[in-house]
Amino acid sequence: MTVIGFITEYNPFHFGHKYHLDQSKKITGANFSIAIMSGSFVQRGEPSFVDKWTKAKMAIDNGVDLLIELPFIYATQSAELFAYGGIKLMDSLNIVDYISFGSELGEIEPLQDIADILIKEPLFFRNRLKYHLSVGTSFAVARSNALEEYISKYSPNVQYNIKAILNNSNNILGIEYLKALKKIGSKIKPITIKRAGSNYNDENIGQGFASATAIRHSIKNKSLSSVKDFLPKESYYHLKDFFDQHYNYNYIENYNQIFLYLLRTINKEKFKKYMDIEQGLENRLIDFSNKYNDIKIIVEKAVSKRYPRTRIQRILIQLLNQLDEETFRDLSGKYPSYIRVLGANKKGLILINRIKEKSPLPIITKFADYKYFKNKALEEILLYDKRATDLFYIGLNSSKSVSNMDYFTSPYISRAPLEI
């Protein structure tokens, strides 16, 4: 049994994801696959386009064997924490041989070199990073500049372009996966597949594989049928089923009134205690919320060289789910506490049994069973997943009440023939 793991969003699952899955299996010879996936909200600080079980259906029907939820407390964090949460959970399964991630570079060695520097944080690098932050640049740009200066000084023969590497979101996330593997001393072997098709943030569908961003953008502004040729048929039909049931997909602006209420009523001192709030950012957000009625405009006004859009949006999502920094730090010390299954095929069921043998963590397939484990940390972290699900459905603005879906929804189990 050779098992390959992925840390994913599948928002939604498209041909690029299918290519990555197939190529990863081919390169490693893996005959079993596990994806750890964000659930109701995603890393860029937005609600998931569709619910987490629909995403699980798309993944399982396209060849992923086992789908496990990345808890909310890590799913909506910075790239560093998102990656750490995914790697830590994957490593705790004790059955994964490889992790595969996509990157614009498509080469593992330069990413490993950068990860090593970031783990060791040499004095020269730390001093340059501190300087660039002091002049008001964002953390990402400051780190890129400091790395470029460090490598130029201490490794002048390096051939790759640091700035170009760190200017691409999948490269950055890949470096964070490598850092996390090193931090926890994991034996999981990393590989990277060169990203094909559109860039991660491209909003326009062009040649080759369309990005998830472009697919969501096209569906929103045109229709689901506009992306039929850019999705596996399984993904297309699951997206259609979701819309037929809820008459909507989910977007950050669906929470407009809730965000206005939160920002206009929150105590500033309390707001300061949320992740990534610093240097008066709470004042900017509160002030703009009193001037504008549109959350997209509020976010746009708050964006600066130091505070990118995704950071602002993550703050809002954590405010929505009441996850402040002190709570996160406390819960992260107890993480991981469980393995939440969202979907599996017949090979996935074999993997679940294997995990039961190898991992000390409880496996949750039926949500209500969490109480039988009598584990306070598990209950505290799971509460955020449950509340995130309830908040997700509020955003759909359905005419009917949809709540407690974690209790009512079972993991998606595909009964397709077993192939190993």
N, C-alpha and C positions, 0 to 999 in steps of 0.2 A: 504493500500500500504506500503510494507516494502522494502526499497531500500538498496542494498549493493554495495559498491564501491571498485574499484581496481585501483592501480597505476601500469602501466605495460609497457612492451616493445613488447611482442609477436613477437619475432624476430628469428624464426617464432613461431606461436601458435602450441603447441605440446600437447601430452597426459598429461603431468604434469600440464599444464595450465588448461586443461579440468577437471582434478581431483580437482584442487584447486577451480575452479569455482563451480563445483557440490557440493563439501564438504562444501563450504562457505554458499551456499544457504540452504543446509540441516541443518546446525548448527544454522543459524540465522532465518530460516523460511522466508527468503527474496523471494519475487516473482518478483522483478525487479532488474536489474543489470546495472551498469555504469562502464566503464573502461576509465581511463584517460591515454593516451598512447603517448610515444615519437613518433615523426614523422620521418623526413628524416634522422636524425642522432641520435645516442643513447648514453646513459650515459657513456659507457666505452670508448668513444672517437672514434667512428667508424661510417661509413655510415650505415644506415639500410640495411639489406640484400636485401629487396625488398621495393618498395615504400609504403608510408603510407596507401594508399587506398587498396592495396593488403592485408596489415596487418589487416586493418579494415574488409575486407571481410572474412578473416579467423576467426576473433573473433566473428563477428555477426553470421556467419553460424555455429559456434560451441556453441552458446548459450548466448553470451553477448548481451544485449538489446540496449545499446547506447554506442557509441565510440566517445570520445572527445579527441582532440589533446592537448598534453602538449606542450606549446610553446618552440621553440628552445632555447630561452634565459635561460630556466631552464633544458631542456632535456639533455644538454651536460655539466652539472655542477657536482661538487662533490656530494657524497651521501647525505650530509646534505642539500645542496641547491636543488638537484633533488627532495628529499622528501618534502621539504618545498613548492616548486612550485606546486607539485601534490596535497598536502593536502590543500593548500590555495585555489586552483582552485576548488577542490572537495567541500570544505566547502562553497564556494560562490554560489554553486548551490542551497543550502538551502533545499534540499530534501533527502539527503543521511543519512541513519540511522546507518549503519555499514561500516567500512573499514576492509577488510581482506587482510593480507599479508602472504606470505610464509616465513618460517624460519627453519633453521636446528634444533633449539631447540624445537619448537612446544609448548612452554609455554609462556604465556604473562607476568606473574608476574616478573620473573627475568629481562626481557627486560624493564618493567615499572620501576623497581628499578634503573637500570642503567640510563635510560632516566632522572629520577628525579635528580640523582647526576649531570648529564651533564647539566641539566637546571640550577640547583642551583650553580654549580661550587664552592664548599667550598674552603676555603683558602688553606688547606693542599693539596687538589687535584690540584689546580691551580699552586702551587709551584712545585709539583712533575712533572706536565706536562711541565712546563717551563724548569725544569732541563733536562728532557729526550730530549726535542727539542734542547737544547743547546749542547748536545753531538752528534748531527747529525742523530738521528733516525727520521724516517718518522712520520708524524702526527698520523697516525693510530696506529703505535706501541707505540709511546710516550703516547697516550691517554689510550691505553690498560694497559700499565705499571702503569700509574698514578692511574687508576681506581682500579687495583688489590691491589696496596699499600694502597689506601684510605679505601677500603672495609676490607682489612686485619686488619687495625688499628681500624676502627670505627664500623665494623660489623663482628667480628671474627666468629660468629656462622653461617654465611651464608654458605649454602651447595653447591651452584653451582660454577662452574669453570669459572671465569671471562675471563681468557685468551682463553679458548676453545670457549666460546660464541663469543668473539670478533675476533676469527680467521676464522669466517664464514661470507661470504658477505651478505647473506640474513638476518642473525641476525643483522648485522650492519645497513642495510637499514631499518629493522623493528624498531630498536631503534630510527632512525632518523624520521620515521613516527610518533612515539609516542612523540618525542620531539616537532615536529611541531604541533601536536594536542594540546599539552600543551601550547605552545607559543601563539597560536592564541585563546585559550580558546574554542576550538571546542566541540560541543556536540556529534559529531560522535563517536560511540563506536568501539574500535578496537578489532579484534580477530586475532589469528594467526593459520595457518594450518602447521603442520610439513611437511617439504619438503620431497617428496618421490623420489627415483631414484637417478640419477647421480647428483654430485655436480655441482654448477653453472658454474665453469670454466673447467669441465671435457671435454677433446677433444675426448675421445673415447666412442663409444656407447657400453654400457654393459647391465647388467640386469636391468629390470624395466624401468622407464621413462628415456629417453635420454634427456640431457640438450640441450638448444638451441645452445650452443657453439659446442657440439658434432655433432649436426645435420648439422650446417653450415659447420663444418670441413669435415664431410663425403661427403656432396654434392660437396664441392670444390675439394676434392682429389679423389673422385670416380665419383658419379653421383647422380642425384635426386632419381633414383630408389633404391639406396642403403639405403635410409631412409624411404621407403614407409611403412614399418611395424612399424615405430616409430612416425608416424604422423596420426592424424585424416584424413579421406579421403578428407574432405573439404579443409584442409590445403594443402594436397598434390596436389590437382587439381588446387588450386589457385597459388601455386608455379610453377606448370607446365605451366599454362597460362602465367604467368609473363615471364618465360624463352622463351616460344614460341614467345612472342612479342618482347623481348629485347635481346635475345641470350646471356644473362650474368646475374650474380648476382653482388651485389656491395661489395667491400672490400676496406680497407684503402689504399692498394697499387695501386688501380686504380687511385689515385690522386698523384702518385709519382712525375710526372713532375711539377705539380702545386705546391706541397710542396717545391720542390727544388727551384723553381723560388721565392716563397715567402721568404724562409729562406735565400737565397743568395742575396736578394735585399732589405730586410727590414732594416730600421734604428734601431740600437740597443736601442736607447732611447725610440723609439716608441714601440718596442717589450716588453720592461720592463713594459709597461702599460696594459699588458694582464693579465687575472686572473691566479694566481698560479705561476707566474714568480717571482723568488726570488733568491738571493745569486748567481748571475752569471749564472743561468740556460739558459738565453738567449745566453750567449757566448758559452756554451756547444753545444746547438742546432745549432747555426750558424756555429761554427767550424766544427762540424761533417757533416753538409750539404755540406761543401766545400771539405771534404775528401771522402765522399761516395755518390753514385748515387742511393742508394736504401733506401727508407724511413723507411722500416722495420729495416734495419741495423742501421740507424741514431737513431731511437727510442730505439733500444736495447742498443746502446752505451751510450745514455743519461740516461738510467734507473740506479738508484742507490738505496741505502738503504733509502734515503730521498725522492726520486722521483720515485714512481711506474709507470709502463707502462701506466696504464689508465690515470694517471694525465698528462703525456707527450702527449698522444694522444688527450686528451680534449683540451689542449693548441693549438695543431695543428688545430683542427676542429674550434675552436673559431677564430684563425687567418684566416682560410679559409673563414669564414663568417663575418670577420671584427667586432667581438664583443669584445671590450676591457673592462677593469674592470670599468672604469668611466661610460661608456655607460650602462653596466649591472646594476650598482648601481643606476643609474638614472631611468632606466626602471623598476627595481624591486620595486621602490617606487610607481609606478603607476599600479602595478600588483595585481590581474588580471584585464584585461580590456575588455575581450570578452570570449565567449564560442564558439569554432570552432568544428562543428560536422563533423565527417568523415564517420560515418555509423550508421545505426539503423535498427531494425526490427519494427514490428507493436507496440510492447510494448515500444520500444524506442521512437516512435512518441508520445505516451502517455506521456512519461517522458519529452520530449521536451516541450510539452504544460504545463506540471506541472512546469517546470523550468521557463517558461515565466511568470507564475503567481507569483513565489516565489523569483526569483533572479532579481536584478537590472541590471545585465550585459546583453549587447546585444548578441544575438545568431546569429552566422554566418553559414548559410548553403550554400548560393551562395557567393563565394569569392568576386565577384565584388561589392557586396552590402556594403562592409565595408566603402566605401566612403560616403554613405548616413548617417552614424552615426556621421560624422563630429567630430571625437574624435582623437586628435593628438596622445595620448598615445597608443590607439588601433592601429593606422596606423604604429607607430614606431615599436611596438613589432611584429605586423603582417608582417612587411617588412622582418624581420629575418626568419620567417617561409617560406615566398615566395622565398627568396633568397636561403634558405636551400633546398627547392624543386628543384630549378634550378641547384644547385650544385650537388644534388643527381644524376640527370640524366646525368650531364657531366661525372660523374664517371663511368657510364655504357659504355662509349666509343661507343655509337651507331653510325651507319653510317648515320642515319637521324637526323636532328635537333629536339630536344625535349626540349621545354621551355614553360614557362608560364602555366604549367599544373594545377596550383591552379585555374586559370581562366577557364580552359577547363574541369576539372574533378568535377563531382557532388558527394555528399556523396553517399555511397553504401546503398541502401534501400532494405532490404529483404522483400519479400511479402509472406513469409511463414505464415501459419495459426496462429492466435493469440491464445496463451495458457497462462492462468494466474492461 
